[in-house]
Amino acid sequence: MLLKRLSHALPTELASLIPELEASGIKTTESLIFTQPSIILNNVPILSIAQLDYFISECLQLTTQPSISGDDVQDDQEVWAGFGVRSLDDLFEGWNGFGVVEIAGPRKVGKSLLAMHAALNLLRLDEEAICTWIDTEASFSPERAKQILESMGVDEPNQVLKRLMIITSFKVEDTFEAISQLKASLESPDQTRTKVLVVDTIYTHFKDRLSANSAQGHADMVNLMDEIAEITLAHRMLTLIINATVSCEPTNLQSSFNKMEIKPALGPAFTFTTDITLLMQETGVIFGLLDHQEKNRKFGGPGLRALVEVIRSKITPTGSWAVYETDGIKLYDVLPPHQVDERSTRISAGLPTGPYRPIIGSLAQTLIP
């Protein structure tokens, strides 16, 4: 967090030292806490070791969450409503649904569709919730949202859509203003509370602003994400940030798949501004070398099939992944075969068996909706 954002909460004698620290390159609480004290004291002569320790202590108290005893954790904690697809929801392992989620992937892979399912699913289950959707490309489709709600079995989708607020924002300044207004509304006791925030996509704002010759674009990006994270945690919201991808040759070392040759865009400055990063790619790209049917699927298959992988997370284990299929409206679970004899299990339960599914083989044989 930027030190200047804490100036109003710090004691006067510490707040007055912020300009001196910034002049020496110490502009964030992270830099203050993790830079060697000898370097800071050498660069800021007016700062004593006692003042530095006091400053660090105050920053830790202002920026860290209070601890809680395991005895005080309630059994009825809220659980995220999810995407409505079991394999995708299992990636979060009972997460409570409060935090910032990055969904990154190339174009036409279903990023906005996943975000829309998560937002509408929560609105469907919570009749008092509101979703604020910041649209940076004017790509939001009300007709598609209505079709998704109808596929979920909602009798009156228009009543749910009334609680979905769309803000078109072509400039980063407009998004800053939208976040400021959202923060003010959340602090007003008379307003119905926003529980879901979606930014689709953040890449549009910063793709031309990040430069090796200027730090302004990076500073704006981190500042915006800092504002978003602050209201997300303070008001226990679900925030979905949609991001694009860039090439990562020969492979993305964070991925479990050697054919994952992309990574989230916007560089390392953006990497740690979210709580979890989901990286998406078409299954034909990932598995196409060994599975020719899957490679040609997007040209003749019944619908898009995509891989979703957790490549970084503060809340769940990394490296887990799932596959889903979609016709552009519905999400279909794509499940692997059981490790035990699946046919015997289904026969015992009185369920139809279908064709035998081997554990090893093409996706058409091993993974079915």
SULMOSUL-V618946 format. One record per backbone hydrogen bond with DSSP energy under -1.0 kcal/mol. NH is the residue of the N-H (numbers start at 1). CO is the residue of the C=O. E is the energy in kcal/mol with one decimal. If there is no record, write none. Layout:
# SULMOSUL-V618946
nh=NH co=CO e=E
nh=NH co=CO e=E
This chain:
# SULMOSUL-V618946
nh=3 co=27 e=-2.7
nh=5 co=2 e=-1.1
nh=6 co=3 e=-1.8
nh=9 co=6 e=-1.3
nh=10 co=6 e=-1.4
nh=14 co=11 e=-1.0
nh=15 co=11 e=-2.6
nh=16 co=12 e=-1.9
nh=17 co=14 e=-1.5
nh=18 co=15 e=-1.2
nh=21 co=17 e=-2.1
nh=22 co=18 e=-2.9
nh=23 co=19 e=-2.1
nh=25 co=22 e=-1.5
nh=26 co=21 e=-2.6
nh=27 co=25 e=-1.1
nh=29 co=1 e=-2.9
nh=32 co=28 e=-1.9
nh=33 co=29 e=-2.5
nh=34 co=30 e=-2.6
nh=35 co=31 e=-1.6
nh=40 co=36 e=-1.7
nh=41 co=37 e=-2.8
nh=42 co=38 e=-1.7
nh=43 co=39 e=-1.9
nh=44 co=40 e=-2.1
nh=47 co=44 e=-1.9
nh=52 co=48 e=-2.3
nh=53 co=49 e=-2.2
nh=54 co=50 e=-2.2
nh=55 co=51 e=-2.8
nh=56 co=52 e=-2.6
nh=57 co=53 e=-2.3
nh=58 co=54 e=-2.3
nh=59 co=55 e=-2.3
nh=60 co=56 e=-2.4
nh=61 co=57 e=-1.9
nh=62 co=58 e=-1.9
nh=63 co=59 e=-1.7
nh=64 co=60 e=-1.5
nh=72 co=69 e=-1.4
nh=80 co=95 e=-2.2
nh=89 co=85 e=-2.7
nh=90 co=86 e=-2.2
nh=91 co=88 e=-1.1
nh=92 co=89 e=-1.5
nh=99 co=237 e=-1.8
nh=101 co=239 e=-3.3
nh=102 co=276 e=-3.0
nh=103 co=241 e=-2.7
nh=104 co=278 e=-3.1
nh=105 co=243 e=-1.3
nh=114 co=110 e=-2.1
nh=115 co=111 e=-2.1
nh=116 co=112 e=-2.5
nh=117 co=113 e=-2.2
nh=118 co=114 e=-2.3
nh=119 co=115 e=-2.5
nh=120 co=116 e=-2.8
nh=121 co=117 e=-2.3
nh=122 co=118 e=-1.6
nh=123 co=119 e=-2.2
nh=124 co=120 e=-2.4
nh=125 co=121 e=-1.5
nh=126 co=122 e=-2.2
nh=129 co=126 e=-1.2
nh=131 co=163 e=-2.6
nh=132 co=196 e=-2.8
nh=133 co=165 e=-3.4
nh=134 co=198 e=-3.4
nh=135 co=167 e=-2.7
nh=136 co=200 e=-2.3
nh=145 co=141 e=-2.0
nh=146 co=142 e=-2.4
nh=147 co=143 e=-2.2
nh=148 co=144 e=-2.2
nh=149 co=145 e=-2.1
nh=150 co=146 e=-2.2
nh=151 co=147 e=-2.0
nh=152 co=148 e=-1.2
nh=153 co=150 e=-1.2
nh=154 co=149 e=-2.2
nh=159 co=156 e=-1.0
nh=161 co=157 e=-2.4
nh=162 co=158 e=-1.2
nh=163 co=160 e=-1.8
nh=164 co=161 e=-1.7
nh=165 co=131 e=-3.1
nh=167 co=133 e=-2.9
nh=169 co=135 e=-2.5
nh=175 co=171 e=-1.4
nh=176 co=172 e=-2.3
nh=177 co=173 e=-2.0
nh=178 co=174 e=-2.3
nh=179 co=175 e=-2.5
nh=180 co=176 e=-2.1
nh=181 co=177 e=-2.4
nh=182 co=178 e=-2.3
nh=183 co=179 e=-2.5
nh=184 co=180 e=-1.9
nh=185 co=181 e=-2.3
nh=186 co=182 e=-2.2
nh=187 co=183 e=-1.3
nh=191 co=188 e=-1.2
nh=195 co=130 e=-2.5
nh=196 co=130 e=-1.7
nh=197 co=238 e=-2.6
nh=198 co=132 e=-2.5
nh=199 co=240 e=-2.4
nh=200 co=134 e=-2.8
nh=202 co=242 e=-2.3
nh=206 co=202 e=-1.0
nh=207 co=203 e=-1.8
nh=210 co=206 e=-1.3
nh=219 co=215 e=-2.5
nh=220 co=216 e=-2.5
nh=221 co=217 e=-2.2
nh=222 co=218 e=-2.5
nh=223 co=219 e=-2.3
nh=224 co=220 e=-2.5
nh=225 co=221 e=-2.5
nh=226 co=222 e=-2.2
nh=227 co=223 e=-2.1
nh=228 co=224 e=-2.3
nh=229 co=225 e=-2.7
nh=230 co=226 e=-2.0
nh=231 co=227 e=-1.9
nh=232 co=228 e=-2.1
nh=233 co=229 e=-2.3
nh=234 co=230 e=-2.3
nh=235 co=231 e=-1.8
nh=237 co=232 e=-2.5
nh=238 co=195 e=-2.6
nh=239 co=99 e=-2.6
nh=240 co=197 e=-2.9
nh=241 co=101 e=-3.3
nh=242 co=199 e=-2.6
nh=243 co=103 e=-2.5
nh=246 co=263 e=-2.5
nh=248 co=261 e=-2.8
nh=252 co=260 e=-2.5
nh=255 co=252 e=-1.6
nh=260 co=257 e=-1.6
nh=261 co=259 e=-1.5
nh=263 co=246 e=-2.0
nh=265 co=244 e=-2.5
nh=270 co=267 e=-1.3
nh=273 co=270 e=-1.8
nh=275 co=100 e=-2.5
nh=276 co=100 e=-1.2
nh=277 co=312 e=-3.0
nh=278 co=102 e=-3.1
nh=279 co=309 e=-2.9
nh=280 co=104 e=-2.6
nh=281 co=307 e=-1.7
nh=283 co=305 e=-2.1
nh=286 co=282 e=-1.5
nh=287 co=283 e=-3.2
nh=288 co=284 e=-1.0
nh=291 co=287 e=-1.6
nh=295 co=291 e=-1.8
nh=296 co=292 e=-1.6
nh=297 co=294 e=-1.0
nh=299 co=296 e=-1.1
nh=300 co=296 e=-1.3
nh=301 co=297 e=-4.4
nh=304 co=326 e=-1.1
nh=306 co=324 e=-2.2
nh=307 co=281 e=-3.2
nh=308 co=322 e=-3.0
nh=309 co=279 e=-2.4
nh=310 co=320 e=-2.7
nh=311 co=277 e=-1.8
nh=314 co=275 e=-3.1
nh=319 co=310 e=-3.2
nh=322 co=308 e=-2.2
nh=324 co=306 e=-2.1
nh=325 co=332 e=-2.2
nh=326 co=304 e=-2.5
nh=332 co=325 e=-3.5
nh=334 co=323 e=-1.2
nh=335 co=368 e=-1.8
nh=345 co=341 e=-1.8
nh=346 co=342 e=-2.3
nh=347 co=343 e=-2.5
nh=348 co=344 e=-2.3
nh=349 co=345 e=-1.2
nh=350 co=347 e=-1.2
nh=351 co=346 e=-3.1
nh=366 co=362 e=-2.5
nh=367 co=363 e=-2.3
nh=368 co=335 e=-1.3
